[in-house]
C-alpha cells in the first residue's frame, strides 16, 4: 500500500519525534560502541548492518521502539463518512500512545510545544511526590482562534515537568482560498495572540488562577527554519500582577515549513504599528470617556456617588472598557435555550478575588473582572464574571441583553443581567442563581392608596447598564431600581455613550487589544457513571455511620429507583421554572410504601461531586440526619443520585435520601 507524499512525510515526522523522545539515537551509539569494543574480533575490522541490528534486537531496543509506535488502522464507518475533526494536541498517556489527529496538508499550522518550566519559586520547598501520592498540579489551558486545548496535569514544583504539544490551525475561522497555501505575509496580518492560562488544582480539586499570558506567536515568521524558542515569564494575577510566578520554555514551529521567512525588521515594524494604532484608539476613547463623565456629573451632583463603571481591571491589572468584556457568544449544540444558559452560569462557582491583608477595593472587595478563558478554566469567579458570561450567551440567543451595575441589600456592589423585550418587558436575570424577575416600576406620583407592585428581586440601586455596543448611565432623579423606568432611548433618563466610540475599542473594531472569546467546551463527565459512583460512596458512608450508632442498614433498591423522577423534576424546575411529573412520583411512592408505614424524603442540591463532603453537609440538616439515623421497625433506606452535566464540566448533583418504616404508636 503506497502513501501519498504528504502522509508519508507526516508519518516520518511522527516516527522521528518518537525516536527523539525515546533517545533511540543515543542508545544505538552506546550499543555500537559496546559491540565494537567487545564483539569485534581483530580479523574482522568491518561491522556490518546485520551485526548492529542483531545487537539492537538482543538488547530489546527494536522491540521497545515497535511497542511505542502504535498505528490506528481500524477506522469506523462513522469516522469515514463524517466531516474532518478539528486538529487536536498530542497527549502522552500511560502507556504512551500517539494521539491521532487529522492534518490537512494544504493548510498552515503552528506547533506550540511547552518544554518544561522553571523558577516557580513558590513551590521551591515542595518535596517530590511519592508514587501514587495525591499532590497539587499545574494545568496549562490554551486558546487560539476558536481552538481550545488543555495540557496534562503535572505536579506543582519549582521546575514543573510540562511536556506537551498543541497543533494550532492558523486559519480556523476564515478558511481563505482553499487552493493556495497561506504565506508568511498573510499570517503576519493575523494579530490574534495565543492566550495561555495556568491553573493550579489542589488535592481537594479546588482550582486557583495562577497566571494569564498572551503569547505573540508571529515572531516565528522571521525565525530561521521556521522554528523559534521563547522563554515566557508568567506574572501573577490581581494584586500580584507585577510579580513573576515562573518561566515556561516554549518552542514554536510552522508546519509545513515556510518556503520564505520574513525579516525581523518587517515583523517588528508590524508589531509597532499595531501597538501605535491600538494606543491611539484607547487614548481617544479615554478622552471621550472623561468628557462624557464630566457631562454626566453636571446633570446632578449626586451622580458622583452612583455606580457608573466605564472601565474595569482584568486579571492582569489592565484597565479595559467594560463593554469589551461582553459580546455575543453562541454555544452551538451545547445549549438549547436562554434558560439553560442561565442554569449553566449559575452552576459555575462563585468566588471573590483573593485579597492580601483584607484590604479590598469598592465595598471591601478586590477589583478583578476575569477574561472569559480564565473564568471558564477555573470554573469559578465573581458576580461580574457570571453576569458578563450570561449576558454574552443571551446576546448569542438573539436577545437584547445588558449587564447592570448597582447594589443589593446593605449597599453591597453587585452586577446582574437585564433583557429588554420587544414589547418593552424588562426581565432581570440573577446570574449566580439563575432566577428571573419581571420588573414593574413603582410610580412615585401615584396617590398613597394606589396599589403598587411589590418587587421580588434583591437589587436596590442601579448606576449603569451596558453590552458590547451600548452604554447607558442612569440619570433619573433616583437610582433605586424599583423606581427606575427603562426607557433607554429617553436621554433625560439614560445618558448614552457614542456607539462609534464603543465600537472603536470593542471587537470587531479593536481585535489587537481585546482577547478573543473562546468557544464553550462539551462536558467530559459521564453523567450515569458519576451518578453511580457517588451513590455507591454514599451508601458506604451511610452504612458506616449507622454502624457506629449500633444500627443495621437494609437498602430498598426499588424505592431508590422510584426517587429518580423527583430529581429530574427538581432540575427541570431549576432550569425552566416549571414543575412536571409530580403526580406520577407521588403515586409511585404510595405504591412502594405499604399501609401502616411512614415515608420520609430529603432532596438536596450540590454543584460539586465530592460524596464525603456532600454527606457531611447533609448530616448538618436535622431533617436529613433524622432519615439517615432512622430507628424503628422494618426500617428500609434509599438513596438516589442524579448528576446533570452542562458544558465546561459544570454539573448539578441532586441527591435524595429516603426511608420507610412501620409506624409504632
N, C-alpha and C positions, 0 to 999 in steps of 0.2 A: 504494500500500500504506500503510494507516494504522497507526500505532504506538499501543500502549496508553499512557496518560498517564505511568505510572511509567518506561516505557522511553524515552519522548520526553524526560522530564526528565533521565534518565541520559545520554542522547546529548548533550543540550545541555551538561550538566556536563563531559563528556569534551571536546567541541569548545571550550568556554570555557577549560578548563585548557590545551589545546593552544595556543590563541591567546595566552594569557598567557605560556606558556613561550617562544613564538617572538617575543614582544613585537610582535605584529602591530599593536596599537593605536598604539604609538609610531611604527612605520613608516608607518601611514596618516596620522598627524598630520604627519610630515615631507613626505610626498607632497602632502598638502593644502596645506601652506604653500608648497611649491615651485610647485605648479600655480597657486595664486593669484598668486604673485609673477611667474612667467614667462609663463604661457599665457593669463591672463585679460586680454582686451583691454578698453580703457576703456568701450566702448559696451555690453559685456555685464557688468553688475555682479552677476549671479547665476550661481552654479556649480551645474550640475545633477548628479544622482547618476550619470547616464550618463558625464559628463565625468570624474568621480572614478574610476569603475570602469575606464574606458578607460586612465586614467593608471596605476592599480594594475596592470592587465594588462600594459601596456607595460614596466613595471619588474620584471615577473616575480613580484610578491608573491602574486598569486592562485594562480599555478602552484606556488609554494613551499608554500602552505597546503594545497593539494589533494594534493601529494606526501606531506606529513607525515601527513595524515589517511587512514589505511588502514583499510578496513572488511572484516571477515571475513564473507562471505556464504555460503560453502560449508560446510555442516555435514554431517559424515559420518553415515552411518546409525547407527554405534555411539554417536556423541555424542547423537543424537536419542533413543535408547532407554535410554541409561544414566542412572543417578541423577545429580543435580546435583553438580558438582565443588565442593570447598571453595573459599572465597574465596582468591585469590592476590594478590600485590602487583604493582604496576606496575613494570616494569623497562625502562629505556631500553636499546636495542640500537643497534648501528651497522649500517645506518641506523636512525633511531628508528622503532619500531613500537609502537603501543599494545597492551599485552597484554590479551587478552580475559579477562574474569572474570565469573562468574555472581553477580549480586547479587539477593537476594530482597528485593523492595520492602516486604515486611511485617516485616522484621527490622531490628534496630539494628546499626550498625557504628561502629567507632571508626577514623577515618582518621588514621594517625600518619605525619607527614612529617618527615624528617630534612633540614634545610635548611643543611647545612654545619657545620663545626666550627671552633674557634679555640683559641688558647693551648696547642697541643700542642708545648710548648717543647723537648721532647727532639729534635724534628725541625726546629728553628729554622734550623740551618746547612745543611740538605739542599738541594742545588741542584735546580732544575726538571728533571725527567726529559726527555731528548730524545725525539722521536717514534720509537717502536719500541724504545726502550731498556728493558731489564728493570729494575724497581725494586721496593722493598718496598711492600706495600699494606696498607691497613686494610680489614677487613670487619666489618660490624655484624650480629650474629645476634640475632633477636628471638623470644621465646616468650610466648604469651598464651593461656591456656585451651585447651590441646591444639592450638594452631596455631603452626607454626614458619616463620620467614622468614629470608632472608639477603640483605643488600644487595649491590650491585655492588662489587667491589673498587676502591678509589680509592688513588692514590699517597700514601704517607706524606708529610705536610707539616705545617708549623706550623698552617695553616688547611686541613685536608683537605676536598675538594670533594664531600661527601656530598649527593646529591640523589635521595632515594628516598622512596617512599610505601608504606605497608603497610596493607591493609584488614583490620581485625581484627573478627571477629564476636563480639559480646558474649556471646550465648547459644550457645556452641558445643556444650557437652555437654548441659546441661539445656535442651531445646528450649522448654519452657514452654508457655503457652497459644497455640496456633497462630493463634487468631482475634483476638488482641489484641497490639498493638504495645507492647513493654516500655517503661515510663515511667521518668522520672528517679529516682523514689523506689526502684523495684525495682533499678535499676542501682547505686544507692548501696550496696546490700547485697552487691554483687559485689566482694569485697575482694581478688581475685587481682590482683597487680601485673603490669605488663609487664616481663619480665626481658630486659635488653639486655646482650649480651656483645660486647666489642670485641676482635678478633683481629688480630694483625699477622703477615703472611706474608712471609718474606724471599725473596731471589732464588733460593734453593735449594729453596723450597717448604716450609721448616720454619715451624711456627706457634708463636706466643707469645701467652699470655693477657695482655691489656693492662689491661682493666677489666671489672667485672661490676656492673651497676646495676639496682636495682628501681624502676621508674617508677610513681609514684602518679598514675594517669590520671584519677581521678574528679573532679579539680578542674575539668575541662571541663564537668561537670554544672551548675556555678554560673557559668559564663562567659557573657558576653553574646553572643548569636547562636550559642551552642554551639561557639565557636572560642576557643582559647587558645594562646599561645606561651610556651614554657618553655625557659629556659637550664639545661641539665643539666650539673653539674660531675661529671666522672668521676674517681674516685680509683683509685689503683693497687691491686695485689693482693699478698698475702703480706706481706713485710716493708715494703712501700711502700703499705700500705692506708690510710695517713693523708696520702699525698702526692697532690696533684692532677696528673692527666696531661693534662687538656684539658677543653673545654666543647663540648657538642653543642647546636645550636639545634633544638628540637623544636616542631612545630605539631600540635595535637590538634583534631580536628573530629568532631562527631557527624553521622552520616548515617543516615536523613534527619534534618534539623534538629529539635531539641526544640521542642515546642509551648510548654512551660513549663519554665523553668530553676529550679533550687533556689537558695536564698540561700546566700551564703558562710558564714553562721553555722551553717546546718544541716550543711554538709559538714565544716566544721572541728570541730563538736561530734561528728559521727560518727567522724572520724579519732581524736579524743582518746579517745573511749570505747573504740575498738578497741585503741589503744595501751595504755590503762589495763588492759583485760581481759587482753591478752597479757602485759604486765609482771607482773601478779598471778599468772598461771599459771606463768610462768617462775620467779618468786620462790618460790612454793610447791614447785615441783619441786626447786629448788636446796636448800631447807631439807630436803626429804625425802632428796635425794642425799647431803647431808652426814651425816645421821643413819644412812643405810644404810652409808656408808663407815666411820663410827665403829664400827658393829656388826661390820663385816667385819674390821677391824683387831683387834678384841677376840677373835676366834676364834683367831688365831695371829699373833704379832708379825711373822713373816717375810712375811706378806701385804703388808707395806709395799713390798716390792721387786717384787711381781708386776705385770704389765702389765694393770691393770684400768682401762679407759678409759671414763668416763661421758660426758665432753664432748670435743668436737674443734672446732678453728677452721676455718672455711671460708675461701675465697679473700679475703674482705673482712675477715678478722680477727675475725669474730663467733663467739663460743662457742655451740655448739649441741649438744644431746644427740645422741649417736652414733646412736640409734635413728631419728632424723629423716632420716638420710642413706639410709635403706633403706625401700622399700615395694614391694608387688607391681607389676611392670611387664610388661604384655602387649605383645608385638611384632606383633600382628595376623597378617598373612600373610607377614611378613618373615623369621620364623624358625619352623622346624617342630618342633625338638626341643631339650631342655635341653643336649645336647652341641653342637648348632650354636651355641647361645647362648654356651657356654664358648669355642668356637672364635672367635666374633666378638670377645669381650672380650680374648682373647689376642692378637688382631691389632692392637689399639689400642696405640699407642706407650707405652713405659714411661720416664718421666722424673721425677726427683725435683724438688721445688720448688726454684727457684734461691735461693741464699743469698749475700748480700753479705759479703765478708770471710772466708768459710769457717767462720763460727760458726753452727752449727745447733742444732736442738732435741734431742729424745731420740735418743740414739745418733748424734749428729753430723749430723742432718738436719733441715731446716726442717719445722715442723708446718703442714700445709695439706691439708685434705680439700675437694676441689672440689665445688661443686654439679654436678648431672648435666649441665645445659646447657653449663657451662664445659668440662667434661671431653669431651663429645661434639663441641663446636665446635673444640677444639684437636686432637682425635683422639689425645690422649696425657695421661698422668697417672701418679701414684704408685700403689703396690700397693693402698693404701686405696681409691682411686677405682675401680680394676679390681674389687676384692672387693665394694664396695658395688653396682656395676652388675650383676655376676654374681649376687649374692645376690638382687637385685630381680627379675632375669629368671627365676631358678629359682623364686622365690615366685610369679611370674606363671604359671609352668607347673604350679603346684599342689603343689610340693614343700615340705617343711618345711626351710627353709634358714636358716643363721645365718652371720654374719661372725665369724671367730675372730681374736682379737688375741693375739699372742705373739711368739716369737722363732724364728729359724732358726739355722744354724751361727754360731759365734763371737758369739752373743748379739745379733745384728742384729735390731731390731724388724721384724715382718712381719705382714701380715694375709692371710688366705685364707678360703675358704668351706667350710662343712660342711653336708651334708644328713643328716637323721635319718630313716631309713627306717621304714615302718610295722612292719617285722619287727625293728626295733632295729639294723639295719645302719648303721654310721657310715661315710660316704664323705667324704674331703677332696677339694676341687677347687682346684687351683692356678690362680688367675685370670690369671697372667702367661704361662702356657704351655698351659693347657687340660688338663693332666694330671689324672688321677683316681687316688686311692689309697684302698683299703679299710683301715680302722683296726681292728686286733685288739690289744687291750691286753695288756700283759705283767703277769702276776700275781706280785708280788714275794714272795708267801708260798709259791710253788711250790718243791718241792725243787730243789737245784742242778742235778741231772742232767736235769730235765724239759726237753723241747724247747720253746723259746719262739719265738713269731713274730718274724721279723726285719723291722722297719719299713723301708719303701722311701721314705717321704716325708722331705722335708728339714726338717721342723719339730721344734724342740727343746722349747720350753715354750709353755704356753697360760694366759693370765690371765683372759680373759672371752670370752663369746660373746653375740651379740645379733642381733635382727632388728627389724622395725617394731612388734612387740607385746611382745617379751620381752627380758630382760637377765639373764644369769647370771654371777656371779663364781665362779671356781674356788676352792673351799675344801678340796680334798683335800690330804693331807699333802705330796704332791709335785706340782709343776706341770709335770713332764716329760710331754710328750704321750704317749709310749709307755706310761706307767703310768696314764694317765687313763681312768676309766670314765665314759662319757657317759650316765649315768642322771640325766637332767636334773631329774627330779621327786623325787630324793632330796636333801633340803635339807642333809644332812650332807656332800654332795659339791659341790653347786652352790647358792650363795645367790641366790635370785631377787629381782628388783625387783618392786614392785607394778605389775600390768598397768594399773590405773587411773591411776597416776602417769605411766606412759609414754604412755598414751592422751591425757592432758591436754596434752602438749607435742608430739605427733606427729599427723599427719593421720589421720582427719578431724577430730579434736578441736581442732587448732590450725592452722586454714587461714591465719590472718593472718600468723603469724611464720615459717612454713616455706615455702620456694619450691616451687610445684607441679612435678611431674615432667613433662618434655617427652616427646612420643612419639618413637619412633625413625623415622628417615627412610630411604626406599629408596635404594639406591646410584645415583649418577649416572654411574658408569663403565660404558662399553660393553666387556664382557669380551673379545669377539672382536677389536674394533678395537684395543684396548690391547695385547692379546697380539701381534697382527701388528706393531704399531709397535715394540714392544720387540724383537721377533725381528729385524726389518729392521735396527734400530740395532745390535744385537749382531753380526749378520753383517758389517756395515761395519767395526765395531771389530775383529773377529777378522781380517778380510782385511787391514786396515791394519797390525795388529800382526804378522801373518805376513810381510807385505811388507817391514817394517822388518828382519825376520830373514833376508830373502832367500829366503822360501818362497812358493810359489804356493798358491792356495786353490781347491779344487774342492768344490762343495757337492753333497750327495746328498739331493734333496728327498724321495725315498721313505723313506729312513732317518729323516729328520727327522719325517715324519708317523707313522712306526711308534713313535716315542718317546711319542706322546700318551697312550696308555693308562697308561703308568707314572706320568705326572704326575697323572692323575686318581686313580690308586690311592693315591699318596702323600697327596693331600689328603683322600681318604676315610678313610685310616688315621688322619690327624691329627684328623679330626672325630669319628669314631665308634669308633676303636680297632680296626677290623677291616680287614685287607688282602684285596683281591679282584682277580682278573684277572691275577695274576702269571704263570700258566701260558700264557695266550694271548700275553702280551707276550714271554716268553722264546721261544716258538715262532716268533713273527713276526721276532724278531731273528736267530734261527738261519737263517731263510729269506732274510733280507736280507743276510747276511754269507756270501760264498762259502767253499768249502773252502780251507784254506791261508791264510785271512785272520784277523786278530785284531780283536776289537771291544772298545772301552773306552767307558764311560759315566760321567758325573759329574752327579748331581742336586744342586740347591741351592735353598734357600727364602729369599725376602725378603718384607718387608711394605711395601716402597716400590716405585715404578715408574720409578726413575731408572736407565736402561740403563748409562750410563757408570759410575755408582757401583757397580752390581752387577758389571760387568766387572772393575773394579779390585779388588773383593773376591775375585772368583773367581781372579784371577791370583796371589793370595797363597797359594792352596792348591796344593801341589806336584802333587796328582792332576789338578786341572783344568788347570794350566799344561802338564802333560805331554800332555794331549789337544789343547789349543789350539796348542801348538808342535810337534805331532807331525811327525816326519820318517820317510821310508820310501818304499816302492814302492807305487804306486796308492793314495795317501792320499786318503780321502774324508771330509769333515767334515759334521757335522749339528748343528743346534741347534734346540730346540723350547721355546717359552714358552707357558705357560698361566696366565692370570690368573683367579682365582676371586673373585668380588665378594660382599660382605656389606653389610648395612645400614651407614649412616653413612659410605659411601665407603671403608670398610675393605676391604682386599684381601690375598689370599695369592698371591704370584707364585712359581711354580715354573719353574725353568729346568733343562733337561738338555742338557749338552754331550756329544757323542759323536764317535768317529772309527772308521774301519775301514781297515786297511792289510794288504798282503801281508807275511806273516812271512818274513823272510830270515835264515837262521841263518849 
